Amino acid sequence: MVTLHAVEQHERPSANAGRPSRRFRVPRQWLFLLAVVALLTQMAVAMVTTAVRQTPTIDEPVYVGTAVVYVQQHDLRYNPEHPPLGKLIIGSGLVFAHPHLDAGFTGDQTALGKRVLYESGNDPWRLMLWARLPVIVLTLLFGLVVLAFGRELVGRKGGLVALALYAFSPDVIAHGSLATLDLPACGFLLTSVWLLWRARRRPLLHLPLAGAALGATVATKMSMLPVVPVLLLLAVVSVWRAPGLDTRAKVRRAVAAASGVALVALAVVWATYLAVDPHLRWTTPADLPAVHGLRALLSDLLPFPQPYRDGMRVQFGYENHTWDSFLFGRHYRGTLWYYLPAALLVKTPLGMLVLWSAGAVAMVAVPRLRPAAPYLLIPSALLLATAMSGSRDLGVRYALFLPLFLAVVASAVVALRRRWAYVVTAALVLFVAVSSLRTYPYYLPYSNEAFGGPSKTHLRLHDSNVDWGQDLGRLADRLDERYPQERVWLVYKGAGEPSYYGIEADDPRTVPPDEVHGLLVVSDSSIAKAEGPLAELLDGSTPIDDVGHSITIFRRP
């Protein structure tokens, strides 16, 4: 009997039959972790080495100066058109740089940035690096959110696909290495959506966290406000299918979920203002733009602090302006409804465009992934439509949420579970990686291979797509190395101070064209919109050099 029992035990299939043994699982886990570390490390290296070489872009000095005032003087008077959180994040790095600012300074926010960087004895290179480092760290942390979201949807392979697209996105690297607000706002928004998705299983834990992330989103940029109702509806969706509840109980639960998320978000917004000034001292600016209709109603009734609501009026005033723009060689005033889709077509790696599209189709086609579609596709579509209806055709940074959300969406292609799908996906991710690495370190002017790469972007786009003032330091080095002692005429579009970097130049637009001889240096955004005297100067000049794919050097006889 013992022998027979032993034989039966020997012949009986093991419960683990057909499964890989534990010793084969461990290497896979380590390979996964190694891939994650490698992707984030290359991203960190790309952002840090880019940050240390770039001079201040147009928006950065205002944020840096405001952050210094927040930290040192606890005053909200500067830059009310953007809430405080993003500048507090920037300020968290600046405290290590110990910037000096005269407490009696009374200029506007543009003059404030110039005073902090160039007129107070501070080292602008050091200040800008410390200001940019917190945004770089946040960008890397948001990469973990992208990874986790993709992994929860389709497993480790999907998580790696999502993280790879995020980590190699030229736009994410470009703006993640700047002391600006676009990337933090988009990252907080994705984090909120991810937590709402997780709230389907553990609402009591994740709904308050989602509310905090939503509050951080709108406490960083007001342009995210249109998506708030969508996220509150997603909070309802996340708790609606609770088992064992009748309809009335579900309604109560849904109302509680949406209300709780909204209250936590509102508390975060108030907390960011109180963190700057616990007394919330604020005087409404005398030159606040007049706002009417629904915009006025929103700015009056929303339960935000007064400086937030006044900042909304400033933003609405910007939307009433008519801006100069440039697309595919055409200089125009106003907006084109298709500007952002066209710019994204130029600025997004080709493999990424394919994977975004395939992932969206897969997410709708695969039944188990359909519940995730409203969480990822609806907020993206709404914000894109809102940005397309705006008055500023100034760059794809107004749609920077797309590389984050659609990286997660692209992970859905792994759910097809076909060998050919894995092979094609891997090839497209590799194509994206190569395209991104080839543009290093010039991520701001990136364009894909179909449009000639970063050296040709200025022929089709302008402003933050190409030339945001980031290459003034490189220009100084180039002039010193190749053109010493030559007369320089400069038309620079940026917030940097040329003389600080050793560039002694005059503005050629202030003298007759026949007096301009030698080197004519012009920012590519100024070339795109050139008219009048500048256009005449360019017609009689020969391009001889390029700096960072954002500044062109001409020679005039």
NUMARVEX-22490 format. One record per residue (C-alpha): residue number from 1; x, y, z. Coordinates in steps of 0.05 Angstrom, whole numbers, padded with zeros to 5 digits, m for minus. Layout:
REM residues N
{atom NUM,{X,Y,Z}}
...
***
This chain:
REM residues 557
{atom 1,{00000,00000,00000}}
{atom 2,{00056,00047,00017}}
{atom 3,{00090,00031,m00048}}
{atom 4,{00027,00041,m00089}}
{atom 5,{00013,00108,m00053}}
{atom 6,{00084,00130,m00068}}
{atom 7,{00075,00112,m00141}}
{atom 8,{00009,00149,m00144}}
{atom 9,{00042,00210,m00112}}
{atom 10,{00098,00206,m00162}}
{atom 11,{00052,00201,m00223}}
{atom 12,{00002,00253,m00199}}
{atom 13,{00012,00320,m00237}}
{atom 14,{00040,00374,m00194}}
{atom 15,{m00001,00437,m00182}}
{atom 16,{00057,00476,m00211}}
{atom 17,{00064,00434,m00274}}
{atom 18,{00073,00475,m00336}}
{atom 19,{00091,00537,m00297}}
{atom 20,{00162,00566,m00299}}
{atom 21,{00200,00549,m00236}}
{atom 22,{00215,00604,m00186}}
{atom 23,{00287,00606,m00206}}
{atom 24,{00266,00628,m00276}}
{atom 25,{00219,00682,m00249}}
{atom 26,{00272,00720,m00210}}
{atom 27,{00315,00737,m00271}}
{atom 28,{00253,00763,m00307}}
{atom 29,{00238,00809,m00248}}
{atom 30,{00310,00834,m00248}}
{atom 31,{00309,00844,m00323}}
{atom 32,{00245,00885,m00316}}
{atom 33,{00276,00928,m00261}}
{atom 34,{00340,00935,m00301}}
{atom 35,{00300,00960,m00361}}
{atom 36,{00262,01010,m00318}}
{atom 37,{00327,01036,m00287}}
{atom 38,{00360,01041,m00356}}
{atom 39,{00302,01080,m00386}}
{atom 40,{00297,01129,m00329}}
{atom 41,{00373,01137,m00325}}
{atom 42,{00379,01156,m00398}}
{atom 43,{00322,01205,m00388}}
{atom 44,{00355,01235,m00327}}
{atom 45,{00422,01242,m00363}}
{atom 46,{00388,01274,m00423}}
{atom 47,{00350,01324,m00380}}
{atom 48,{00407,01343,m00334}}
{atom 49,{00459,01351,m00389}}
{atom 50,{00409,01392,m00429}}
{atom 51,{00391,01435,m00369}}
{atom 52,{00463,01455,m00354}}
{atom 53,{00475,01479,m00425}}
{atom 54,{00412,01519,m00438}}
{atom 55,{00404,01593,m00421}}
{atom 56,{00338,01617,m00392}}
{atom 57,{00279,01607,m00439}}
{atom 58,{00227,01662,m00446}}
{atom 59,{00181,01640,m00389}}
{atom 60,{00233,01616,m00339}}
{atom 61,{00259,01682,m00310}}
{atom 62,{00189,01703,m00289}}
{atom 63,{00178,01637,m00253}}
{atom 64,{00246,01638,m00220}}
{atom 65,{00239,01710,m00197}}
{atom 66,{00169,01696,m00171}}
{atom 67,{00193,01634,m00134}}
{atom 68,{00247,01675,m00100}}
{atom 69,{00195,01726,m00077}}
{atom 70,{00150,01669,m00052}}
{atom 71,{00205,01638,m00011}}
{atom 72,{00239,01700,00016}}
{atom 73,{00183,01752,00021}}
{atom 74,{00120,01708,00024}}
{atom 75,{00085,01755,m00025}}
{atom 76,{00035,01735,m00079}}
{atom 77,{00038,01798,m00120}}
{atom 78,{00077,01770,m00179}}
{atom 79,{00053,01724,m00235}}
{atom 80,{m00020,01717,m00212}}
{atom 81,{m00040,01686,m00279}}
{atom 82,{m00009,01621,m00255}}
{atom 83,{m00024,01590,m00186}}
{atom 84,{00033,01581,m00137}}
{atom 85,{00047,01506,m00135}}
{atom 86,{00092,01501,m00196}}
{atom 87,{00133,01561,m00173}}
{atom 88,{00138,01532,m00103}}
{atom 89,{00166,01469,m00134}}
{atom 90,{00217,01511,m00171}}
{atom 91,{00231,01549,m00107}}
{atom 92,{00246,01483,m00070}}
{atom 93,{00309,01479,m00112}}
{atom 94,{00326,01552,m00108}}
{atom 95,{00332,01550,m00032}}
{atom 96,{00397,01511,m00042}}
{atom 97,{00424,01566,m00088}}
{atom 98,{00413,01621,m00037}}
{atom 99,{00394,01675,m00088}}
{atom 100,{00399,01748,m00069}}
{atom 101,{00343,01797,m00084}}
{atom 102,{00336,01868,m00059}}
{atom 103,{00275,01870,m00014}}
{atom 104,{00256,01939,m00040}}
{atom 105,{00249,01918,m00113}}
{atom 106,{00185,01945,m00143}}
{atom 107,{00187,01928,m00218}}
{atom 108,{00141,01883,m00257}}
{atom 109,{00150,01808,m00263}}
{atom 110,{00193,01812,m00326}}
{atom 111,{00240,01861,m00293}}
{atom 112,{00239,01817,m00231}}
{atom 113,{00266,01758,m00269}}
{atom 114,{00321,01800,m00300}}
{atom 115,{00339,01830,m00232}}
{atom 116,{00345,01761,m00199}}
{atom 117,{00386,01729,m00254}}
{atom 118,{00431,01785,m00279}}
{atom 119,{00430,01846,m00233}}
{atom 120,{00435,01820,m00161}}
{atom 121,{00503,01787,m00161}}
{atom 122,{00474,01717,m00171}}
{atom 123,{00503,01665,m00219}}
{atom 124,{00448,01653,m00270}}
{atom 125,{00477,01586,m00292}}
{atom 126,{00475,01560,m00220}}
{atom 127,{00406,01590,m00206}}
{atom 128,{00375,01560,m00268}}
{atom 129,{00403,01491,m00254}}
{atom 130,{00376,01491,m00183}}
{atom 131,{00309,01517,m00208}}
{atom 132,{00305,01462,m00261}}
{atom 133,{00326,01403,m00217}}
{atom 134,{00259,01396,m00179}}
{atom 135,{00222,01393,m00246}}
{atom 136,{00271,01341,m00271}}
{atom 137,{00259,01298,m00209}}
{atom 138,{00183,01306,m00217}}
{atom 139,{00188,01286,m00290}}
{atom 140,{00224,01222,m00271}}
{atom 141,{00172,01207,m00217}}
{atom 142,{00116,01216,m00267}}
{atom 143,{00152,01164,m00309}}
{atom 144,{00138,01115,m00253}}
{atom 145,{00064,01133,m00257}}
{atom 146,{00065,01120,m00332}}
{atom 147,{00099,01053,m00319}}
{atom 148,{00050,01033,m00264}}
{atom 149,{m00011,01052,m00304}}
{atom 150,{00012,01013,m00365}}
{atom 151,{00031,00953,m00323}}
{atom 152,{m00036,00951,m00288}}
{atom 153,{m00071,00952,m00356}}
{atom 154,{m00031,00900,m00394}}
{atom 155,{00026,00874,m00351}}
{atom 156,{00101,00886,m00350}}
{atom 157,{00111,00889,m00425}}
{atom 158,{00057,00942,m00431}}
{atom 159,{00088,00981,m00374}}
{atom 160,{00156,00981,m00408}}
{atom 161,{00126,01003,m00474}}
{atom 162,{00091,01061,m00439}}
{atom 163,{00153,01081,m00401}}
{atom 164,{00198,01076,m00463}}
{atom 165,{00153,01123,m00503}}
{atom 166,{00151,01171,m00445}}
{atom 167,{00226,01168,m00431}}
{atom 168,{00245,01179,m00503}}
{atom 169,{00194,01233,m00519}}
{atom 170,{00233,01294,m00543}}
{atom 171,{00178,01341,m00519}}
{atom 172,{00176,01310,m00449}}
{atom 173,{00252,01313,m00443}}
{atom 174,{00253,01384,m00469}}
{atom 175,{00201,01412,m00421}}
{atom 176,{00219,01366,m00364}}
{atom 177,{00288,01399,m00363}}
{atom 178,{00261,01470,m00356}}
{atom 179,{00236,01509,m00296}}
{atom 180,{00167,01517,m00326}}
{atom 181,{00097,01494,m00308}}
{atom 182,{00073,01452,m00367}}
{atom 183,{00104,01385,m00349}}
{atom 184,{00086,01387,m00275}}
{atom 185,{00013,01404,m00290}}
{atom 186,{00007,01347,m00340}}
{atom 187,{00041,01298,m00294}}
{atom 188,{m00004,01314,m00236}}
{atom 189,{m00064,01306,m00282}}
{atom 190,{m00043,01237,m00304}}
{atom 191,{m00029,01217,m00232}}
{atom 192,{m00100,01238,m00213}}
{atom 193,{m00130,01197,m00270}}
{atom 194,{m00088,01136,m00250}}
{atom 195,{m00111,01141,m00178}}
{atom 196,{m00184,01146,m00201}}
{atom 197,{m00172,01083,m00242}}
{atom 198,{m00145,01048,m00180}}
{atom 199,{m00204,01074,m00139}}
{atom 200,{m00248,01023,m00174}}
{atom 201,{m00221,00972,m00125}}
{atom 202,{m00200,01013,m00064}}
{atom 203,{m00240,01078,m00065}}
{atom 204,{m00229,01099,00007}}
{atom 205,{m00153,01099,m00005}}
{atom 206,{m00148,01125,m00075}}
{atom 207,{m00203,01177,m00082}}
{atom 208,{m00173,01226,m00032}}
{atom 209,{m00105,01217,m00065}}
{atom 210,{m00137,01229,m00133}}
{atom 211,{m00168,01293,m00105}}
{atom 212,{m00100,01316,m00080}}
{atom 213,{m00068,01303,m00148}}
{atom 214,{m00125,01340,m00183}}
{atom 215,{m00116,01398,m00135}}
{atom 216,{m00042,01399,m00151}}
{atom 217,{m00060,01400,m00225}}
{atom 218,{m00103,01463,m00222}}
{atom 219,{m00057,01494,m00170}}
{atom 220,{m00002,01491,m00223}}
{atom 221,{m00038,01515,m00286}}
{atom 222,{m00107,01544,m00295}}
{atom 223,{m00111,01516,m00366}}
{atom 224,{m00127,01448,m00334}}
{atom 225,{m00193,01473,m00304}}
{atom 226,{m00236,01448,m00363}}
{atom 227,{m00219,01376,m00347}}
{atom 228,{m00243,01380,m00274}}
{atom 229,{m00316,01360,m00289}}
{atom 230,{m00291,01300,m00329}}
{atom 231,{m00249,01275,m00271}}
{atom 232,{m00307,01284,m00222}}
{atom 233,{m00349,01241,m00269}}
{atom 234,{m00294,01190,m00270}}
{atom 235,{m00296,01189,m00194}}
{atom 236,{m00370,01171,m00201}}
{atom 237,{m00354,01116,m00252}}
{atom 238,{m00301,01087,m00206}}
{atom 239,{m00350,01074,m00149}}
{atom 240,{m00415,01062,m00187}}
{atom 241,{m00407,00987,m00198}}
{atom 242,{m00398,00969,m00125}}
{atom 243,{m00430,00900,m00114}}
{atom 244,{m00489,00891,m00067}}
{atom 245,{m00516,00962,m00071}}
{atom 246,{m00583,00985,m00097}}
{atom 247,{m00589,01045,m00143}}
{atom 248,{m00603,01094,m00087}}
{atom 249,{m00542,01072,m00048}}
{atom 250,{m00500,01077,m00111}}
{atom 251,{m00524,01148,m00123}}
{atom 252,{m00506,01168,m00052}}
{atom 253,{m00438,01135,m00059}}
{atom 254,{m00426,01170,m00126}}
{atom 255,{m00444,01238,m00099}}
{atom 256,{m00399,01227,m00039}}
{atom 257,{m00341,01206,m00085}}
{atom 258,{m00347,01266,m00131}}
{atom 259,{m00357,01314,m00073}}
{atom 260,{m00298,01286,m00035}}
{atom 261,{m00251,01291,m00094}}
{atom 262,{m00274,01363,m00107}}
{atom 263,{m00265,01384,m00034}}
{atom 264,{m00196,01354,m00029}}
{atom 265,{m00175,01387,m00094}}
{atom 266,{m00202,01454,m00070}}
{atom 267,{m00165,01446,m00004}}
{atom 268,{m00100,01434,m00041}}
{atom 269,{m00109,01498,m00082}}
{atom 270,{m00123,01539,m00019}}
{atom 271,{m00063,01507,00016}}
{atom 272,{m00015,01527,m00039}}
{atom 273,{m00035,01601,m00031}}
{atom 274,{m00031,01597,00044}}
{atom 275,{00037,01564,00039}}
{atom 276,{00063,01627,00005}}
{atom 277,{00026,01677,00050}}
{atom 278,{m00012,01650,00111}}
{atom 279,{m00047,01717,00115}}
{atom 280,{m00068,01714,00042}}
{atom 281,{m00053,01788,00031}}
{atom 282,{m00074,01808,m00038}}
{atom 283,{m00093,01871,m00076}}
{atom 284,{m00130,01862,m00142}}
{atom 285,{m00087,01895,m00197}}
{atom 286,{m00116,01959,m00225}}
{atom 287,{m00103,01938,m00297}}
{atom 288,{m00141,01872,m00292}}
{atom 289,{m00173,01857,m00360}}
{atom 290,{m00248,01865,m00365}}
{atom 291,{m00283,01798,m00372}}
{atom 292,{m00356,01787,m00390}}
{atom 293,{m00407,01731,m00397}}
{atom 294,{m00392,01660,m00375}}
{atom 295,{m00319,01675,m00362}}
{atom 296,{m00337,01730,m00313}}
{atom 297,{m00387,01684,m00279}}
{atom 298,{m00335,01630,m00271}}
{atom 299,{m00282,01677,m00243}}
{atom 300,{m00333,01706,m00194}}
{atom 301,{m00366,01642,m00169}}
{atom 302,{m00312,01589,m00165}}
{atom 303,{m00293,01578,m00092}}
{atom 304,{m00219,01593,m00102}}
{atom 305,{m00177,01647,m00068}}
{atom 306,{m00185,01717,m00096}}
{atom 307,{m00115,01718,m00127}}
{atom 308,{m00133,01653,m00164}}
{atom 309,{m00197,01684,m00192}}
{atom 310,{m00161,01748,m00211}}
{atom 311,{m00108,01705,m00246}}
{atom 312,{m00164,01672,m00286}}
{atom 313,{m00184,01742,m00311}}
{atom 314,{m00112,01754,m00333}}
{atom 315,{m00113,01688,m00372}}
{atom 316,{m00179,01706,m00403}}
{atom 317,{m00148,01772,m00423}}
{atom 318,{m00092,01735,m00459}}
{atom 319,{m00144,01695,m00497}}
{atom 320,{m00173,01761,m00523}}
{atom 321,{m00106,01781,m00554}}
{atom 322,{m00088,01768,m00626}}
{atom 323,{m00020,01734,m00630}}
{atom 324,{00030,01728,m00687}}
{atom 325,{00039,01655,m00709}}
{atom 326,{00076,01613,m00760}}
{atom 327,{00061,01546,m00791}}
{atom 328,{00092,01512,m00852}}
{atom 329,{00124,01576,m00876}}
{atom 330,{00063,01619,m00867}}
{atom 331,{00065,01679,m00820}}
{atom 332,{m00005,01697,m00797}}
{atom 333,{m00042,01734,m00742}}
{atom 334,{m00094,01698,m00701}}
{atom 335,{m00105,01623,m00698}}
{atom 336,{m00115,01563,m00743}}
{atom 337,{m00159,01508,m00715}}
{atom 338,{m00112,01454,m00742}}
{atom 339,{m00048,01486,m00715}}
{atom 340,{m00037,01437,m00657}}
{atom 341,{m00051,01373,m00696}}
{atom 342,{m00004,01398,m00751}}
{atom 343,{00050,01417,m00702}}
{atom 344,{00044,01350,m00666}}
{atom 345,{00052,01315,m00732}}
{atom 346,{00118,01350,m00741}}
{atom 347,{00143,01346,m00669}}
{atom 348,{00125,01274,m00651}}
{atom 349,{00169,01215,m00670}}
{atom 350,{00138,01174,m00726}}
{atom 351,{00140,01109,m00687}}
{atom 352,{00105,01143,m00630}}
{atom 353,{00049,01168,m00675}}
{atom 354,{00037,01097,m00700}}
{atom 355,{00037,01067,m00630}}
{atom 356,{m00009,01122,m00603}}
{atom 357,{m00059,01106,m00658}}
{atom 358,{m00053,01031,m00652}}
{atom 359,{m00060,01034,m00577}}
{atom 360,{m00124,01076,m00581}}
{atom 361,{m00154,01025,m00629}}
{atom 362,{m00133,00967,m00585}}
{atom 363,{m00160,01000,m00523}}
{atom 364,{m00229,01005,m00555}}
{atom 365,{m00226,00937,m00590}}
{atom 366,{m00202,00893,m00532}}
{atom 367,{m00261,00882,m00485}}
{atom 368,{m00221,00879,m00421}}
{atom 369,{m00188,00946,m00436}}
{atom 370,{m00251,00985,m00455}}
{atom 371,{m00264,01007,m00383}}
{atom 372,{m00198,01045,m00385}}
{atom 373,{m00215,01083,m00449}}
{atom 374,{m00256,01138,m00415}}
{atom 375,{m00201,01150,m00364}}
{atom 376,{m00147,01161,m00416}}
{atom 377,{m00180,01181,m00481}}
{atom 378,{m00235,01229,m00458}}
{atom 379,{m00191,01276,m00416}}
{atom 380,{m00139,01277,m00472}}
{atom 381,{m00192,01293,m00525}}
{atom 382,{m00225,01347,m00483}}
{atom 383,{m00160,01383,m00467}}
{atom 384,{m00136,01378,m00539}}
{atom 385,{m00202,01409,m00563}}
{atom 386,{m00196,01464,m00511}}
{atom 387,{m00124,01479,m00531}}
{atom 388,{m00143,01479,m00605}}
{atom 389,{m00196,01532,m00591}}
{atom 390,{m00147,01577,m00554}}
{atom 391,{m00117,01641,m00582}}
{atom 392,{m00043,01622,m00577}}
{atom 393,{m00012,01581,m00633}}
{atom 394,{00055,01582,m00598}}
{atom 395,{00076,01509,m00589}}
{atom 396,{00059,01437,m00575}}
{atom 397,{00073,01451,m00501}}
{atom 398,{m00001,01469,m00498}}
{atom 399,{m00015,01396,m00513}}
{atom 400,{00041,01366,m00471}}
{atom 401,{m00009,01321,m00436}}
{atom 402,{m00013,01278,m00499}}
{atom 403,{00056,01245,m00494}}
{atom 404,{00039,01225,m00423}}
{atom 405,{m00032,01199,m00433}}
{atom 406,{m00020,01167,m00500}}
{atom 407,{00043,01132,m00476}}
{atom 408,{m00003,01093,m00430}}
{atom 409,{m00054,01084,m00485}}
{atom 410,{00001,01056,m00531}}
{atom 411,{00014,01001,m00480}}
{atom 412,{m00052,00970,m00501}}
{atom 413,{m00020,00942,m00564}}
{atom 414,{00011,00888,m00520}}
{atom 415,{m00059,00863,m00504}}
{atom 416,{m00065,00836,m00575}}
{atom 417,{m00020,00778,m00554}}
{atom 418,{00006,00763,m00623}}
{atom 419,{00079,00751,m00637}}
{atom 420,{00077,00798,m00697}}
{atom 421,{00048,00852,m00652}}
{atom 422,{00105,00845,m00603}}
{atom 423,{00157,00848,m00658}}
{atom 424,{00126,00909,m00692}}
{atom 425,{00118,00944,m00625}}
{atom 426,{00190,00931,m00606}}
{atom 427,{00213,00957,m00674}}
{atom 428,{00172,01020,m00668}}
{atom 429,{00197,01033,m00597}}
{atom 430,{00269,01024,m00622}}
{atom 431,{00254,01073,m00679}}
{atom 432,{00229,01124,m00628}}
{atom 433,{00291,01114,m00585}}
{atom 434,{00339,01124,m00643}}
{atom 435,{00301,01186,m00667}}
{atom 436,{00304,01215,m00596}}
{atom 437,{00377,01199,m00585}}
{atom 438,{00397,01230,m00652}}
{atom 439,{00368,01297,m00633}}
{atom 440,{00408,01301,m00567}}
{atom 441,{00419,01353,m00539}}
{atom 442,{00372,01396,m00581}}
{atom 443,{00305,01371,m00557}}
{atom 444,{00265,01436,m00561}}
{atom 445,{00274,01442,m00637}}
{atom 446,{00261,01368,m00650}}
{atom 447,{00221,01347,m00711}}
{atom 448,{00214,01277,m00739}}
{atom 449,{00249,01248,m00800}}
{atom 450,{00190,01260,m00846}}
{atom 451,{00200,01335,m00836}}
{atom 452,{00276,01336,m00840}}
{atom 453,{00296,01331,m00767}}
{atom 454,{00312,01387,m00718}}
{atom 455,{00354,01427,m00768}}
{atom 456,{00291,01439,m00810}}
{atom 457,{00240,01453,m00756}}
{atom 458,{00248,01528,m00762}}
{atom 459,{00221,01524,m00833}}
{atom 460,{00154,01499,m00808}}
{atom 461,{00145,01522,m00735}}
{atom 462,{00167,01576,m00688}}
{atom 463,{00169,01599,m00615}}
{atom 464,{00174,01543,m00562}}
{atom 465,{00173,01491,m00617}}
{atom 466,{00242,01514,m00640}}
{atom 467,{00270,01577,m00610}}
{atom 468,{00253,01596,m00539}}
{atom 469,{00317,01634,m00524}}
{atom 470,{00353,01572,m00499}}
{atom 471,{00417,01578,m00540}}
{atom 472,{00445,01646,m00520}}
{atom 473,{00503,01613,m00483}}
{atom 474,{00519,01569,m00543}}
{atom 475,{00517,01630,m00587}}
{atom 476,{00569,01665,m00543}}
{atom 477,{00615,01604,m00548}}
{atom 478,{00606,01600,m00623}}
{atom 479,{00622,01674,m00634}}
{atom 480,{00683,01668,m00590}}
{atom 481,{00709,01605,m00624}}
{atom 482,{00696,01621,m00697}}
{atom 483,{00684,01695,m00705}}
{atom 484,{00728,01732,m00654}}
{atom 485,{00734,01808,m00661}}
{atom 486,{00679,01812,m00715}}
{atom 487,{00623,01863,m00712}}
{atom 488,{00559,01830,m00689}}
{atom 489,{00487,01852,m00700}}
{atom 490,{00436,01814,m00660}}
{atom 491,{00361,01802,m00663}}
{atom 492,{00349,01756,m00604}}
{atom 493,{00282,01729,m00581}}
{atom 494,{00290,01708,m00509}}
{atom 495,{00296,01729,m00437}}
{atom 496,{00371,01722,m00430}}
{atom 497,{00418,01781,m00425}}
{atom 498,{00468,01778,m00483}}
{atom 499,{00520,01822,m00450}}
{atom 500,{00524,01776,m00390}}
{atom 501,{00548,01720,m00435}}
{atom 502,{00600,01765,m00468}}
{atom 503,{00560,01782,m00530}}
{atom 504,{00570,01854,m00550}}
{atom 505,{00520,01869,m00605}}
{atom 506,{00473,01922,m00631}}
{atom 507,{00403,01916,m00657}}
{atom 508,{00405,01924,m00733}}
{atom 509,{00334,01948,m00736}}
{atom 510,{00354,02014,m00703}}
{atom 511,{00398,02037,m00761}}
{atom 512,{00391,02041,m00837}}
{atom 513,{00403,01974,m00871}}
{atom 514,{00464,02000,m00910}}
{atom 515,{00500,02011,m00844}}
{atom 516,{00495,01938,m00823}}
{atom 517,{00557,01900,m00842}}
{atom 518,{00591,01838,m00812}}
{atom 519,{00553,01784,m00774}}
{atom 520,{00478,01787,m00770}}
{atom 521,{00453,01739,m00717}}
{atom 522,{00378,01726,m00715}}
{atom 523,{00334,01680,m00673}}
{atom 524,{00296,01633,m00719}}
{atom 525,{00229,01655,m00690}}
{atom 526,{00246,01726,m00711}}
{atom 527,{00264,01701,m00781}}
{atom 528,{00197,01665,m00786}}
{atom 529,{00159,01730,m00772}}
{atom 530,{00207,01778,m00806}}
{atom 531,{00178,01838,m00841}}
{atom 532,{00197,01909,m00855}}
{atom 533,{00270,01928,m00840}}
{atom 534,{00289,01858,m00814}}
{atom 535,{00262,01825,m00877}}
{atom 536,{00302,01873,m00919}}
{atom 537,{00365,01857,m00879}}
{atom 538,{00355,01782,m00887}}
{atom 539,{00345,01789,m00962}}
{atom 540,{00414,01818,m00969}}
{atom 541,{00449,01768,m00923}}
{atom 542,{00480,01699,m00931}}
{atom 543,{00469,01645,m00878}}
{atom 544,{00536,01617,m00856}}
{atom 545,{00524,01581,m00790}}
{atom 546,{00471,01551,m00744}}
{atom 547,{00470,01550,m00668}}
{atom 548,{00429,01497,m00634}}
{atom 549,{00380,01495,m00692}}
{atom 550,{00348,01558,m00662}}
{atom 551,{00394,01616,m00682}}
{atom 552,{00421,01630,m00751}}
{atom 553,{00485,01670,m00765}}
{atom 554,{00486,01710,m00830}}
{atom 555,{00541,01750,m00862}}
{atom 556,{00528,01818,m00893}}
{atom 557,{00579,01847,m00940}}
***
